[in-house]
């Protein structure tokens, strides 16, 4: 099925990412310059949230220089009269929410992307697309999407093992900010310091995650090592002896396997005991953030890491948008106008929805497609 996708975006890096993934996208530039597009089937937008979010500047919809772009969305909604519309925004004061609901004529659906991805991302969605309940799917947790050396402990996740909401503010992330200020940008990395050799043979993997690629493992500690315990704080004296009752000693982070402290980790093949001494921390990688947003690996790789972090924190969660599109009637030549969509997450969701329906042989989708063609 062929479709048209018009995008209003002024960030040159976001435009570059969109065009690298969807080169047929028609870029329109500043939303304020858009006057008319014929036969728009769907108007989507995620108007900037800094002025209405509880964590933002609090200037509101009217006076905020960013969030007042919402009224550009309303202008085009009223002028172009699309068949369907979708607007996303963050949790906000009730007075702002009521303004949006009044202007759009619908109340928002509240969806948490944790139900369909590894990220806890609560958002409000105003739409006239018929909606079903967002049913929790396969329980993907943060650990499932990490690259090989990451450990997602309970300091970095919510009680369900989900990532906290990623944001655009990743610069200068350090582990103590991530924990104390709850920026949640870091994961732990453990190394087996008692093994001599290259770093790759010291890496320890969490059993909650995916196995690294298996090799021939011909000795030399090359077999993957798996952490089978929990991360704890211990008070140790100068000789490394545990002295938890000496409160003047600082805490040292350790991996603990069992309550009897027999060992800290075992290898998956030879079952050698390897004591883990020392913890490292690192930022979530851009690839991991792509996975948290439900994007294909490398989707944003055309731009620098700093720009990748920024747009990924600001963007749509693709699996959530796919759920919203579940009952969206589609037809050849379906025309979408997207406002402030950054890396074009809505287009990725639409693309995947079309692919899913094209490969489906169910009577439900055949009837929906055929009926919609008759009404065009």
C-alpha positions as CSV (number, residue, x, y, z in Angstrom):
1,X,0.0,0.0,0.0
2,X,1.4,3.4,-1.0
3,X,1.0,6.4,1.3
4,X,2.1,10.1,1.5
5,X,3.8,11.5,4.5
6,X,4.2,15.3,4.9
7,X,6.3,16.4,7.9
8,X,6.7,19.8,9.5
9,X,10.0,19.9,11.4
10,X,12.8,22.5,11.7
11,X,15.5,20.5,13.5
12,X,18.0,19.7,10.8
13,X,19.3,16.6,12.6
14,X,15.8,15.1,13.0
15,X,15.1,15.8,9.4
16,X,18.3,14.0,8.4
17,X,17.3,11.0,10.4
18,X,13.8,11.0,8.9
19,X,15.1,11.3,5.3
20,X,17.7,8.5,5.9
21,X,14.9,6.1,6.9
22,X,12.0,7.4,4.8
23,X,13.5,9.3,1.8
24,X,10.0,9.9,0.3
25,X,9.0,12.1,3.2
26,X,7.8,15.5,2.0
27,X,9.5,18.1,4.3
28,X,7.5,21.3,4.8
29,X,9.6,23.3,7.3
30,X,8.1,25.6,9.9
31,X,4.5,24.8,10.9
32,X,3.6,28.5,10.8
33,X,4.3,28.5,7.0
34,X,1.8,25.7,6.2
35,X,-1.4,27.0,4.7
36,X,-3.0,24.2,2.8
37,X,-2.6,20.5,2.0
38,X,-5.4,18.7,0.2
39,X,-7.1,15.5,1.4
40,X,-5.3,15.0,4.7
41,X,-6.4,11.7,6.2
42,X,-4.4,11.9,9.5
43,X,-3.0,14.8,11.4
44,X,-0.5,13.8,14.1
45,X,1.6,15.9,16.4
46,X,3.6,16.0,19.6
47,X,3.7,19.6,20.5
48,X,6.6,20.6,22.7
49,X,5.9,20.0,26.4
50,X,8.5,22.0,28.3
51,X,6.0,24.8,29.2
52,X,3.2,22.5,30.5
53,X,5.0,19.5,32.1
54,X,5.3,19.3,35.8
55,X,9.1,19.0,35.3
56,X,9.3,21.9,32.8
57,X,9.2,25.7,32.8
58,X,5.5,26.0,33.8
59,X,4.7,28.9,31.5
60,X,1.6,27.2,30.2
61,X,0.0,26.8,26.8
62,X,-0.7,30.4,26.2
63,X,2.5,32.2,27.2
64,X,5.0,29.3,26.7
65,X,7.1,29.9,23.6
66,X,7.3,26.2,22.9
67,X,4.0,24.8,24.0
68,X,1.9,27.5,22.3
69,X,2.7,25.6,19.1
70,X,-0.3,23.5,20.1
71,X,-2.5,26.3,18.7
72,X,-0.7,25.8,15.3
73,X,-1.9,22.2,15.5
74,X,-5.4,23.5,16.2
75,X,-5.2,25.9,13.3
76,X,-4.4,23.2,10.9
77,X,-6.9,20.8,12.4
78,X,-9.7,23.3,11.8
79,X,-8.4,24.4,8.4
80,X,-7.6,21.0,6.8
81,X,-10.3,19.0,8.5
82,X,-8.5,15.6,8.5
83,X,-10.6,12.5,9.0
84,X,-8.5,11.5,11.9
85,X,-6.1,13.2,14.4
86,X,-3.7,12.3,17.1
87,X,-2.0,14.6,19.6
88,X,0.5,13.5,22.3
89,X,1.6,15.3,25.4
90,X,2.9,14.8,28.9
91,X,1.2,14.8,32.2
92,X,0.2,18.4,33.0
93,X,-1.9,20.6,35.2
94,X,-5.7,19.9,34.8
95,X,-6.3,23.4,33.5
96,X,-3.9,22.8,30.5
97,X,-5.4,19.4,29.9
98,X,-8.9,20.9,29.9
99,X,-7.9,23.6,27.3
100,X,-6.5,20.9,24.9
101,X,-9.6,18.7,25.4
102,X,-11.9,21.7,24.7
103,X,-10.0,22.7,21.6
104,X,-9.9,19.1,20.2
105,X,-13.4,18.0,21.3
106,X,-12.2,14.8,22.9
107,X,-10.7,13.7,26.2
108,X,-7.3,12.0,26.3
109,X,-6.4,8.4,26.5
110,X,-3.7,7.7,29.1
111,X,-1.2,5.1,28.0
112,X,2.0,3.9,29.6
113,X,4.5,2.6,27.1
114,X,5.7,0.1,29.8
115,X,2.8,-2.1,28.7
116,X,4.4,-2.6,25.2
117,X,8.1,-1.8,25.7
118,X,10.9,-1.8,28.2
119,X,10.3,1.9,29.1
120,X,8.1,3.5,31.7
121,X,6.7,6.4,29.7
122,X,3.3,7.8,30.7
123,X,1.7,10.0,28.1
124,X,-1.7,11.6,27.2
125,X,-3.1,11.0,23.7
126,X,-6.0,13.0,22.2
127,X,-7.4,11.2,19.2
128,X,-10.7,10.3,17.4
129,X,-9.2,7.0,16.2
130,X,-11.3,4.2,17.8
131,X,-9.3,2.8,20.7
132,X,-9.1,-0.6,22.4
133,X,-7.6,-1.1,25.9
134,X,-3.8,-1.2,25.9
135,X,-3.2,-4.8,27.0
136,X,0.2,-5.6,28.5
137,X,2.2,-7.7,26.1
138,X,5.4,-9.7,26.6
139,X,7.1,-8.5,29.7
140,X,10.2,-6.9,28.2
141,X,12.4,-5.3,30.8
142,X,15.3,-2.9,30.6
143,X,17.8,-5.8,31.0
144,X,16.4,-7.3,27.8
145,X,17.5,-4.4,25.6
146,X,20.9,-3.7,27.1
147,X,24.1,-4.3,25.2
148,X,26.5,-6.9,26.5
149,X,28.0,-5.2,29.5
150,X,25.0,-3.6,31.2
151,X,23.3,-4.7,34.4
152,X,19.9,-3.1,35.2
153,X,19.6,-3.3,39.0
154,X,16.7,-2.0,41.0
155,X,18.3,1.4,41.4
156,X,17.9,2.0,37.7
157,X,14.4,0.6,37.1
158,X,10.9,0.7,38.6
159,X,9.5,-2.3,40.5
160,X,8.6,-4.1,37.2
161,X,12.1,-3.9,35.8
162,X,11.2,-1.1,33.3
163,X,13.4,1.7,32.3
164,X,12.4,5.1,33.7
165,X,11.3,7.6,31.1
166,X,14.2,8.6,28.9
167,X,14.7,12.3,28.4
168,X,16.6,14.6,26.1
169,X,19.0,15.6,28.9
170,X,21.7,13.0,28.8
171,X,24.8,15.2,28.7
172,X,27.1,14.9,31.7
173,X,25.3,11.9,33.1
174,X,27.1,10.3,36.1
175,X,26.0,7.5,38.4
176,X,25.4,9.6,41.5
177,X,23.1,12.0,39.6
178,X,21.3,9.0,38.1
179,X,20.5,7.6,41.5
180,X,20.2,10.7,43.8
181,X,18.5,13.0,41.2
182,X,16.6,10.1,39.6
183,X,17.7,11.0,36.1
184,X,18.0,7.2,35.5
185,X,20.5,7.4,32.7
186,X,23.0,4.9,33.9
187,X,23.4,1.1,34.1
188,X,26.0,-0.8,36.1
189,X,28.9,-2.7,34.5
190,X,30.7,-5.4,36.5
191,X,34.1,-6.8,35.7
192,X,35.8,-9.9,37.1
193,X,38.9,-8.2,38.4
194,X,40.6,-11.5,39.5
195,X,40.9,-12.7,35.9
196,X,43.9,-11.4,34.0
197,X,43.6,-10.6,30.3
198,X,41.6,-8.6,27.9
199,X,38.5,-6.8,29.1
200,X,36.2,-9.0,26.9
201,X,36.9,-12.1,29.0
202,X,36.2,-10.2,32.3
203,X,32.7,-9.2,31.4
204,X,29.9,-10.6,33.5
205,X,26.3,-10.9,32.2
206,X,23.0,-10.7,34.0
207,X,20.8,-13.8,33.8
208,X,17.8,-11.5,33.3
209,X,19.1,-10.5,29.9
210,X,20.0,-12.2,26.6
211,X,23.0,-14.4,26.2
212,X,26.0,-13.0,24.4
213,X,27.0,-14.6,21.1
214,X,28.6,-18.0,21.9
215,X,32.1,-18.7,20.6
216,X,34.2,-21.8,20.5
217,X,35.2,-21.0,24.1
218,X,38.5,-22.9,24.0
219,X,39.7,-22.2,27.5
220,X,41.3,-19.1,28.9
221,X,38.2,-17.8,30.6
222,X,36.6,-17.1,27.2
223,X,33.2,-18.6,28.1
224,X,30.5,-16.1,29.0
225,X,30.2,-15.3,32.7
226,X,26.8,-14.7,34.3
227,X,26.1,-12.8,37.5
228,X,23.7,-14.9,39.6
229,X,23.2,-12.6,42.5
230,X,22.2,-9.1,43.6
231,X,24.1,-5.9,44.0
232,X,24.7,-4.9,47.6
233,X,26.6,-2.5,49.7
234,X,29.2,-3.9,52.2
235,X,31.5,-2.2,54.7
236,X,35.0,-3.5,54.2
237,X,38.2,-2.8,56.2
238,X,41.6,-2.1,54.6
239,X,42.1,-5.9,54.1
240,X,38.8,-6.4,52.3
241,X,37.2,-8.1,55.3
242,X,33.5,-7.6,55.7
243,X,32.8,-5.3,58.8
244,X,29.2,-4.3,58.4
245,X,29.0,-3.3,62.1
246,X,31.7,-0.7,61.8
247,X,29.6,2.3,60.8
248,X,32.6,4.6,60.2
249,X,33.6,2.5,57.2
250,X,32.3,3.6,53.8
251,X,30.1,1.3,51.7
252,X,31.6,-0.6,48.9
253,X,29.4,-1.9,46.0
254,X,29.6,-5.7,45.5
255,X,27.8,-8.5,43.7
256,X,26.4,-11.1,46.0
257,X,25.2,-14.5,44.8
258,X,23.6,-16.1,47.7
259,X,22.9,-15.2,51.3
260,X,25.7,-17.5,52.4
261,X,28.2,-15.5,50.3
262,X,29.8,-18.6,48.7
263,X,30.7,-16.8,45.5
264,X,29.8,-13.8,43.4
265,X,29.4,-15.4,40.0
266,X,29.9,-18.6,38.0
267,X,30.8,-19.3,34.4
268,X,28.1,-20.8,32.3
269,X,30.3,-23.6,31.0
270,X,33.1,-24.7,33.4
271,X,31.3,-23.3,36.5
272,X,34.5,-21.7,37.8
273,X,33.9,-19.3,40.7
274,X,34.9,-15.8,39.8
275,X,34.8,-13.1,42.5
276,X,33.6,-9.7,41.3
277,X,35.4,-6.8,42.9
278,X,34.5,-3.4,41.7
279,X,31.7,-1.8,39.8
280,X,31.6,0.5,36.9
281,X,28.8,2.7,35.5
282,X,28.0,3.8,32.0
283,X,25.3,5.8,30.2
284,X,22.5,4.1,28.3
285,X,23.9,3.9,24.7
286,X,22.0,5.5,21.8
287,X,21.2,2.0,20.5
288,X,19.7,1.1,23.9
289,X,17.6,4.2,23.8
290,X,16.4,3.3,20.3
291,X,15.3,0.0,21.6
292,X,13.5,1.7,24.5
293,X,11.5,3.7,22.0
294,X,10.8,0.6,19.8
295,X,12.9,1.8,16.9
296,X,15.1,-0.5,14.7
297,X,18.7,-0.7,15.8
298,X,20.7,2.2,14.2
299,X,17.7,4.2,13.2
300,X,19.3,7.4,14.4
301,X,22.9,6.6,13.6
302,X,23.1,9.3,10.8
303,X,23.8,12.0,13.5
304,X,26.1,12.5,16.5
305,X,25.4,10.8,19.8
306,X,24.4,14.0,21.5
307,X,21.8,14.7,18.8
308,X,20.6,11.0,19.0
309,X,20.1,11.3,22.8
310,X,18.1,14.6,22.3
311,X,15.7,13.3,19.7
312,X,15.2,9.9,21.3
313,X,14.2,11.6,24.6
314,X,11.8,13.8,22.8
315,X,10.3,11.3,20.4
316,X,7.3,9.0,20.1
317,X,7.3,5.4,21.5
318,X,6.6,3.4,18.4
319,X,4.8,0.3,19.9
320,X,2.4,2.7,21.7
321,X,1.6,4.6,18.5
322,X,1.1,1.2,16.7
323,X,-1.5,0.3,19.3
324,X,-3.3,3.7,18.7
325,X,-3.2,3.0,14.9
326,X,-4.7,-0.5,15.4
327,X,-8.2,0.5,14.2
328,X,-7.1,3.3,11.8
329,X,-8.7,2.7,8.4
330,X,-6.0,2.8,5.7
331,X,-6.1,3.0,1.9
332,X,-3.8,3.5,-1.1
333,X,-2.6,7.1,-1.1
334,X,-3.3,7.6,2.6
335,X,-2.1,11.1,3.4
336,X,-0.5,12.0,6.8
337,X,0.6,15.4,8.0
338,X,3.0,15.2,10.9
339,X,3.9,18.2,13.1
340,X,6.8,18.3,15.5
341,X,7.4,14.6,15.1
342,X,11.2,14.7,15.4
343,X,12.7,11.5,14.0
344,X,9.3,10.5,12.5
345,X,8.3,7.9,15.0
346,X,4.7,8.1,13.9
347,X,5.8,7.3,10.3
348,X,7.7,4.2,11.6
349,X,4.6,3.1,13.5
350,X,2.5,3.7,10.4
351,X,5.0,1.8,8.2
352,X,5.0,-1.2,10.6
353,X,1.2,-1.1,10.8
354,X,0.9,-1.3,7.0
355,X,3.4,-4.1,6.9
356,X,1.5,-6.1,9.6
357,X,-1.8,-5.7,7.7
358,X,-0.3,-6.5,4.4
359,X,1.0,-9.8,5.7
360,X,-2.2,-10.6,7.6
361,X,-4.8,-12.9,6.1
362,X,-7.4,-12.5,8.8
363,X,-11.0,-11.7,7.7
364,X,-11.0,-8.7,10.1
365,X,-8.3,-6.8,8.2
366,X,-9.6,-7.8,4.8
367,X,-13.1,-6.5,5.6
368,X,-11.7,-3.3,7.1
369,X,-9.4,-2.6,4.1
370,X,-12.2,-3.4,1.5
371,X,-14.8,-1.3,3.3
372,X,-12.5,1.6,3.5
373,X,-11.7,1.4,-0.2
374,X,-15.4,1.6,-1.0
375,X,-15.7,4.8,1.0
376,X,-12.8,6.6,-0.6
